Amino acid sequence: MTVLRHWWRTACCALAAASCIGAAHAATLQISPVMVVLPKGANASGLTLRNSGDKPIYGQVRVFRWSQANGEDSLTPTQDVVASPPMIEIGAGGEQLVRLVRTAAAATGSEQSYRILIDELPEPDTTPANGVSIRLRYSVPVFIDPASEPTGEPNLSWRVRHTEAGWTLEVENTGRRRAQIAGVEIVNGAGNAYAINKGLLGYALAGCGRQWQLPLPAAADLNGPLKVRAAVNSVQTEASVVAR
């Protein structure tokens, strides 16, 4: 699990900016869409991978179950969703459709979360003797609606905590739908706003919680009633924050 969490951090660094603009770009590989949602009753979807460069791209496609525990993301290999083909070769200027097929029965209650990891690999016969060398890694979220009634909207509670390591933002989602959180700022009792980030901060999955270290000085004035302003699933939101 430690290795998978390292993979996750690497993927987030590569795609944090791209996740908000509709297509993931790194090197010459373009991925569309950057989020896959399977509605109730749907069993398949797909990703289009495009090579805008003048050299072939080789890679592998894997599917992981995405969960959150103790404020952290974790990825677990799964066969609930299968990617086909699992190995890709895209010629210069070409494209490849990767089908995503659900093989497990739809869950009830809350939406299910997965991540598709696409690893760009060296050309064949150039792999180092000590293992596979991954040039770039891309991560695409996949959400599957439950077989039961609609999930509704996320239900978030916000907390900030000060420790020796600095300030931490904790978000708990008791709803049955994920919350994509972006453009966050904390507002103190005097009305002063501390910008946390402008783009995507991350997700609080359905029925889960997530936490992030805040880029705030240790002496930041977070006294008085606190509020958070953020775009949650692209909707501008303002909510109270509990300080600990």
LINWOVEN-V821329 format. One record per backbone hydrogen bond with DSSP energy under -1.0 kcal/mol. NH is the residue of the N-H (numbers start at 0). CO is the residue of the C=O. If there is no record, write none. Layout:
NH_CO, NH_CO
//
This chain:
4_0, 5_1, 6_2, 7_3, 8_4, 9_5, 10_6, 11_7, 12_8, 13_9, 14_10, 15_11, 18_14, 19_16, 20_17, 23_30, 25_28, 28_25, 29_49, 30_23, 31_47, 35_140, 37_142, 41_38, 44_99, 46_97, 47_31, 48_95, 49_29, 50_93, 51_27, 56_89, 58_87, 59_118, 60_85, 61_116, 63_114, 64_75, 65_112, 66_73, 68_71, 71_68, 73_66, 75_64, 77_62, 81_100, 83_98, 87_58, 89_56, 93_90, 95_48, 97_46, 98_83, 99_44, 100_81, 101_42, 102_79, 103_79, 109_107, 110_175, 111_143, 113_141, 114_63, 115_139, 116_61, 117_137, 118_59, 119_135, 120_57, 125_122, 130_127, 134_119, 137_117, 139_115, 141_113, 142_35, 143_111, 144_37, 146_106, 156_171, 158_169, 159_241, 160_167, 162_165, 165_162, 167_160, 168_211, 169_158, 170_209, 171_156, 172_207, 173_154, 178_203, 180_201, 181_230, 182_198, 184_228, 185_193, 186_226, 187_191, 188_222, 190_187, 193_185, 195_183, 196_183, 200_180, 201_180, 203_178, 206_174, 207_204, 209_170, 210_70, 211_168, 213_166, 215_213, 219_216, 221_219, 226_186, 227_238, 228_184, 229_236, 230_181, 231_234, 232_179, 234_231, 236_229, 238_227, 240_225, 241_157, 243_159
//
